[in-house]
Amino acid sequence: MSRGVPFGSVVASEWTKLRSVRSTWWCTALYLLVVATGGWFGAAITQSAPRADIAVSSALTGFGFGQVLVVVLGILAVTAEFRTGMVLASLTAVPGRGRLLLAKTVVVAGWCVLLTAVLAVFCWFAASRLTAVEGGVPLTDPGVLRQLWLQVASATLTGVLAVGLGALLRSSAGALGTALGAMLVLPPVLAIMGSEQSLRIARVLPVFRVGDEAFFSVQTSWQTGLVVLGGWAAVAWVLGAVLLSRRDV
């Protein structure tokens, strides 16, 4: 019976579960507050900039810490069901565990895209109003658009990585500690150490990004940054799906 449930219906069910818990709305509200406040403040203290994309980059500063809330949201979307035992009902309805995890991922990624896109546009608005740039800060500027879509892509991949870690570890505390350790603690520590080996390690760790800039980490090109973050997200998700399929609940 359950194998015949359309995937769209599974996604709709996961969206209902996500929006029905208070943690989702707490994470959402704090994400909006932290990023919007940081963006307005970043634009306000940047009185002028030589280019539009630099002005926007300053306004995106709030995403550095704001993405912590994306990690929490993605992890709890998976681990909350294990904590409460509701996962038994989910697996009864959808025995295909990989299919269930994919539906969760689609919902979390979609929510991350929506929230981050809204916040990115708000940060552009703040930069256009508070930072003086010769020629202004047009939304159609290629450099501005690059900063904005890179931020959306980075936050979304962070959400997917969080979902994967949640499925892999099935522990809110364990997954959160692993994610923040790899993305927010280790990168600056390795950068401060300054040895060639530590810098090489730092470049292959997933990190929060603010537009095309690595946050508190060794700088890499945005292409490298997205590939590394995407690779970690893919590996965590696949391992999480495999272990979820093989484990007893």
CORRAUR-V207175 format. One record per helix or strand of 3 or more residues. SS is the DSSP state (@ for helix, = for strand). FROM is the first residue (numbers start at 1). TO is the last residue. Records with the same first field share a line. If there is no record, write none. Layout:
BEGIN
SS: FROM-TO + FROM-TO
END
This chain:
BEGIN
@: 2-4 + 7-19 + 22-45 + 52-59 + 63-84 + 87-93 + 97-130 + 142-169 + 172-193 + 196-203 + 222-246
END
